[in-house]
Amino acid sequence: MASTEDPKNAATDEIKKARSRVFFDITIGGKNAGRIVFELYNDLVPRTVENFRALCTGEKGVGRMGKPLHYKGSGFHRVIKQFMIQGGDFTAGNGTGGESIYGAKFEDENLDLKHDRPFLLSMANAGPGTNGSQFFVTTVPTPHLDGKHVVFGHVLSGKSVVRKIENLPTQSDKPNKDVIIADCGELSPTDTIFTETKAADAFGDEYEDFPEDEVNNDQPLSAQRIIKIATDCKEFGNKAFKSGNPSAALDKYQKGLRYLNEDPDIDDEPAGTKETIDALRVSLNSNAALMNMKLAAWTDCIQSADSALFVSSISDKDKAKALYRKGFAQVRLKDEDAALESLEAAKKLAPEDAAILNELAAVKKANTARIAKEKAAYKKFFV
């Protein structure tokens, strides 16, 4: 069988220019998650490519099932970490529907291309010759699918968006948040040329968004490299926060944590390596809690604060900070008892911290007023 690496790398400039490029603009839970751009193998599987390309543009109108032949508005209904993400069912939305531009189903065009790397675009099916509109994107090599599914493209840019989808919590393989193709279409040859090499962003970050992809670069993900990347991500986050962009800052802090969560082997590392990793884990989680406060994401704030508090070596100063941020969020979630517990614990560790004292006083005042109001209400029943 031929490898997908062969046609991709060996293709002439003329062939690459002739290959279609299409895009998905993705939302996750109603929020913009970014754009995925695919390069399609017109030269190898033209019939399969034309089906996908036309479903991206919606140019074929309404299908036999009475639904627009268009991916726009449809979602990714099946996500399996360390395997693939699947979408394209624009009729039923659950993996039981969809149709091609040629009719309900069409034949396998070329089964020679291998599923030998992540970010390949391949047709989902229910057996030989049952291609419709459903597709999947690999997130790891999947050789067990070779000879069974038609590979017809690869992700040209937006790998981090694919990883975001892959890492979503799921129930029975369905993402807990709706992953929607908010818009899609075809790019023209004059559109911006996308490359697979990650360029540094506005904050200087040139690392892959997910460690699975960084591991393919020249340097292995040793403990020291992970520490370097996580430290840099913390600085990128600080830059973003100082520039007034808490959302971007949160992304950087969470990115640093993803690298730390690779849990590197530290047996042969210098003394103090574990302490450095733990300190980074505390500061990144605590900073993430602060960004969630700024974004009014109260539940996420509590989770980030708890993650910082979970590190056994956390200092009293950092513990007080995390407890304050947790208590602040609990107040906004109307959980006064839990907030009082968190803030009282923070006060014991930092008895002169003005922010802690002010928040604690406000909670106690509100609690006293609530109790008085409840007593007055009960009194009416016994008049």
C-alpha positions in Angstrom: 0.0 0.0 0.0 1.1 3.5 -0.7 1.7 5.9 2.2 -0.1 9.2 2.3 3.4 10.7 3.0 4.4 9.8 -0.6 1.8 11.8 -2.5 2.0 14.7 -0.1 5.7 15.1 -0.1 6.6 14.0 -3.6 3.8 15.9 -5.3 5.1 18.5 -7.8 4.4 22.2 -7.2 1.9 22.1 -10.0 0.0 19.2 -8.4 0.0 21.0 -5.0 -1.3 24.2 -6.6 -4.1 22.2 -8.3 -5.2 20.5 -5.1 -8.4 22.0 -3.5 -8.2 23.7 -0.2 -11.3 23.9 1.9 -12.0 25.2 5.4 -14.2 24.6 8.5 -14.8 27.5 10.9 -15.5 25.7 14.2 -17.4 26.7 17.3 -17.3 24.7 20.6 -20.1 25.3 23.0 -21.2 28.3 21.0 -17.7 30.0 21.1 -15.3 30.4 18.2 -12.6 27.7 18.3 -10.7 28.5 15.1 -10.4 27.4 11.5 -9.3 24.0 10.1 -8.0 24.1 6.6 -7.7 20.8 4.6 -5.7 20.1 1.4 -7.6 17.5 -0.7 -6.0 14.9 -3.0 -7.7 15.8 -6.3 -4.9 14.0 -8.2 -5.4 10.7 -6.3 -9.1 10.4 -5.4 -11.0 13.0 -7.5 -14.5 11.6 -7.1 -14.2 11.5 -3.3 -12.6 14.9 -3.2 -15.3 16.5 -5.3 -18.0 15.1 -2.9 -16.3 16.7 0.1 -15.4 19.9 -1.7 -19.0 20.4 -2.9 -20.4 19.6 0.6 -18.1 22.4 1.9 -19.5 24.9 -0.5 -23.1 23.8 -0.5 -23.3 24.4 -4.3 -25.3 21.3 -5.0 -28.5 22.6 -3.3 -30.9 20.2 -1.6 -30.4 16.5 -1.5 -32.7 13.5 -1.8 -33.4 13.5 1.9 -34.7 17.1 1.8 -31.7 18.6 3.5 -29.1 21.0 2.0 -26.1 19.2 0.8 -23.9 21.3 3.0 -21.7 20.7 6.0 -22.5 24.2 7.4 -24.4 24.0 10.7 -23.6 20.3 11.1 -21.4 19.0 13.9 -18.8 16.5 15.1 -20.9 13.8 16.7 -18.2 11.3 17.6 -14.9 12.0 19.4 -12.4 9.4 20.6 -9.2 10.6 22.1 -6.1 9.0 20.7 -8.1 7.9 17.7 -10.1 10.3 15.6 -12.9 13.0 15.4 -15.9 12.3 13.2 -18.5 14.5 11.6 -20.5 15.1 8.4 -23.9 13.8 9.3 -25.9 16.8 8.3 -29.3 15.0 8.1 -29.5 13.2 11.5 -26.6 14.6 13.4 -25.9 11.4 15.3 -23.9 9.2 12.8 -26.9 7.4 11.3 -27.4 9.9 8.4 -25.8 12.0 5.7 -25.7 11.6 1.9 -23.3 12.2 -0.9 -23.7 14.5 -3.8 -24.0 11.4 -6.0 -26.9 9.9 -4.0 -27.2 8.1 -0.7 -23.8 6.2 -1.1 -20.9 5.8 -3.5 -18.2 3.3 -4.1 -14.7 3.3 -2.5 -12.4 5.0 -5.0 -8.9 4.2 -3.8 -8.0 2.1 -0.7 -4.3 2.2 -1.3 -3.5 5.3 0.8 -2.5 4.5 4.4 -3.7 6.0 7.7 -0.1 6.3 8.8 -0.1 9.6 10.7 -2.3 12.1 12.6 -4.4 14.7 10.8 -5.4 12.7 7.8 -8.9 13.2 6.3 -10.7 9.9 5.5 -14.2 8.7 4.7 -16.3 7.1 7.3 -18.4 4.2 6.2 -20.6 1.2 7.2 -18.7 -1.3 5.1 -17.4 -1.5 1.5 -18.9 0.9 -1.0 -21.0 2.9 1.6 -19.4 6.3 1.4 -21.8 9.2 2.0 -21.0 12.5 3.7 -19.5 11.4 7.0 -15.7 11.7 7.4 -13.1 11.6 10.2 -9.8 13.2 11.0 -7.2 10.9 12.5 -5.4 12.1 15.7 -2.9 9.2 15.7 -1.7 6.7 13.1 -4.6 4.2 12.6 -3.2 1.3 10.5 -6.1 -0.9 11.3 -8.2 1.3 9.0 -6.0 0.7 6.0 -7.8 -0.9 3.1 -11.2 -0.1 4.7 -11.5 3.6 4.4 -10.6 6.1 1.7 -8.0 8.7 2.7 -8.5 11.9 0.6 -6.8 14.8 2.3 -4.9 16.1 5.3 -5.1 19.0 7.7 -3.0 21.9 6.4 -3.6 24.3 9.3 -5.7 24.3 12.4 -4.2 21.2 14.0 -4.7 22.8 17.4 -8.5 23.1 16.7 -8.5 19.3 15.9 -6.7 18.7 19.2 -9.2 20.9 21.1 -12.1 18.8 19.8 -10.2 15.6 20.5 -9.6 16.6 24.1 -13.2 17.5 24.9 -15.0 15.5 27.6 -17.4 13.0 26.1 -20.3 10.8 27.0 -20.6 7.6 24.9 -18.1 9.3 22.5 -20.4 12.3 22.0 -18.8 15.6 23.0 -20.3 17.3 26.1 -20.2 20.6 24.2 -21.6 21.0 20.7 -18.9 21.1 18.1 -20.4 22.9 15.1 -19.1 23.7 11.6 -20.3 27.3 11.8 -19.1 28.0 8.3 -17.3 26.2 5.6 -16.2 26.7 2.0 -13.4 26.5 -0.6 -10.3 28.7 -0.6 -9.1 30.3 -3.8 -5.4 30.0 -5.0 -5.0 33.7 -4.1 -6.0 33.2 -0.4 -3.3 33.2 2.2 -0.9 30.3 1.8 -1.1 28.1 4.8 1.9 26.0 6.0 2.2 23.2 8.5 5.1 24.9 10.2 3.8 26.7 13.3 4.9 30.3 13.3 5.3 32.4 16.4 2.2 34.3 17.5 1.8 37.8 18.8 3.2 36.8 22.2 6.2 34.9 20.8 4.8 31.4 21.2 6.0 29.0 18.5 5.3 25.8 20.3 2.6 23.4 19.2 -0.6 23.8 21.1 -0.6 20.2 22.1 2.4 18.1 23.3 1.4 15.2 21.0 2.4 17.4 18.0 5.5 19.0 19.6 7.0 15.5 20.2 7.4 15.2 16.4 9.9 18.0 16.4 13.6 17.6 16.6 13.9 17.8 20.4 12.3 15.1 22.5 10.0 16.0 25.3 12.4 15.5 28.2 11.5 16.8 31.6 13.8 19.8 31.0 12.2 20.6 27.7 8.7 20.4 29.3 9.8 22.7 32.0 11.2 25.1 29.4 8.0 25.1 27.4 5.7 25.4 30.4 7.8 28.3 31.8 7.7 30.0 28.4 3.9 29.5 28.2 3.6 31.1 31.6 5.5 34.2 30.3 3.4 34.2 27.1 0.3 34.2 29.3 1.6 37.0 31.5 2.2 39.1 28.3 -1.3 38.4 27.1 -2.8 39.4 30.5 -0.7 42.6 30.6 -2.0 43.5 27.1 -5.6 43.2 28.3 -6.4 39.8 26.8 -7.4 37.4 29.6 -8.8 34.9 27.2 -5.5 34.5 25.4 -3.7 34.5 28.7 -5.9 31.6 29.9 -5.1 29.7 26.7 -1.4 30.0 27.3 -1.6 28.9 31.0 -3.7 25.9 30.0 -1.2 25.1 27.3 1.6 25.1 29.8 -0.4 22.7 32.0 -1.0 20.4 29.0 2.8 20.0 28.7 3.3 19.5 32.4 0.6 16.8 32.3 2.8 14.7 30.1 4.3 13.6 33.5 7.9 13.2 32.3 10.3 10.7 33.8 12.4 12.6 36.3 14.5 9.7 37.8 17.7 10.7 36.0 17.0 14.4 36.1 18.9 16.9 38.3 17.9 17.4 41.9 15.0 19.9 42.3 13.3 19.0 39.0 10.1 17.7 40.8 10.0 20.9 42.9 10.3 23.0 39.8 7.5 21.1 38.0 5.3 21.4 41.1 5.9 25.1 41.4 5.0 25.6 37.8 1.9 23.5 38.2 0.8 25.7 41.1 1.4 29.0 39.4 -0.1 28.0 36.1 -3.3 26.8 37.8 -3.5 29.8 40.1 -3.0 32.1 37.1 -5.7 30.2 35.2 -8.0 30.7 38.2 -7.4 34.4 38.0 -8.1 34.6 34.3 -11.4 32.7 34.8 -12.3 35.3 37.4 -11.7 38.0 34.9 -13.9 36.1 32.4 -16.6 35.4 35.0 -16.1 31.6 34.4 -16.8 30.7 38.0 -17.0 26.9 37.8 -13.7 26.9 35.8 -12.2 29.2 38.3 -13.0 26.8 41.2 -11.5 23.9 39.2 -8.3 25.7 38.5 -8.0 26.8 42.1 -8.6 23.3 43.3 -5.9 22.0 40.9 -3.4 24.4 42.4 -4.5 23.4 45.9 -4.1 19.7 45.0 -0.3 20.1 44.7 1.0 18.9 48.1 4.0 21.2 48.1 2.0 24.4 47.6 3.3 27.3 49.8 1.0 29.0 52.3 1.2 32.2 50.2 0.0 30.4 47.1 -2.6 28.4 49.0 -4.1 31.6 50.4 -4.2 33.1 46.8 -5.9 29.9 45.4 -8.4 29.8 48.3 -9.3 33.4 47.8 -10.0 32.9 44.1 -12.0 29.8 44.9 -14.0 31.6 47.5 -14.6 34.6 45.2 -16.0 32.3 42.6 -18.2 30.4 45.1 -19.7 33.7 46.2 -20.8 34.4 42.6 -22.3 30.9 42.4 -24.4 31.7 45.4 -22.6 29.0 47.5 -22.1 31.2 50.6 -21.3 28.3 53.0 -18.5 27.0 50.8 -17.3 30.6 50.2 -17.1 31.3 53.9 -15.1 28.1 54.4 -12.6 29.0 51.6 -12.2 32.6 52.6 -11.8 31.8 56.3 -9.0 29.3 55.4 -7.4 31.9 53.2 -7.5 34.4 56.1 -5.7 32.1 58.4 -2.9 31.8 55.9 -2.8 35.5 55.0 -4.5 37.4 57.9 -3.6 40.9 56.6 -4.5 40.4 53.0 -6.9 43.2 52.2 -8.7 41.4 49.3 -9.4 38.4 51.4 -10.6 40.5 54.4 -12.9 42.6 52.2 -14.4 39.6 50.4 -14.9 37.8 53.7 -16.6 40.8 55.3 -18.9 41.2 52.3 -19.9 37.6 52.4 -20.6 37.7 56.2 -22.6 40.9 55.7 -24.7 39.4 53.0 -25.1 36.2 55.0 -26.3 38.2 58.1 -28.8 40.1 55.9 -30.1 36.9 54.4 -30.7 35.3 57.8 -32.5 38.4 59.1 -34.7 38.4 56.0 -35.5 34.7 56.5 -36.4 35.3 60.1 -38.7 38.2 59.2 -40.4 36.0 56.6 -40.9 33.1 59.1 -42.3 35.6 61.7 -45.2 36.4 59.4 -46.4 32.8 59.6 -46.8 33.0 63.4 -48.5 36.4 63.8 
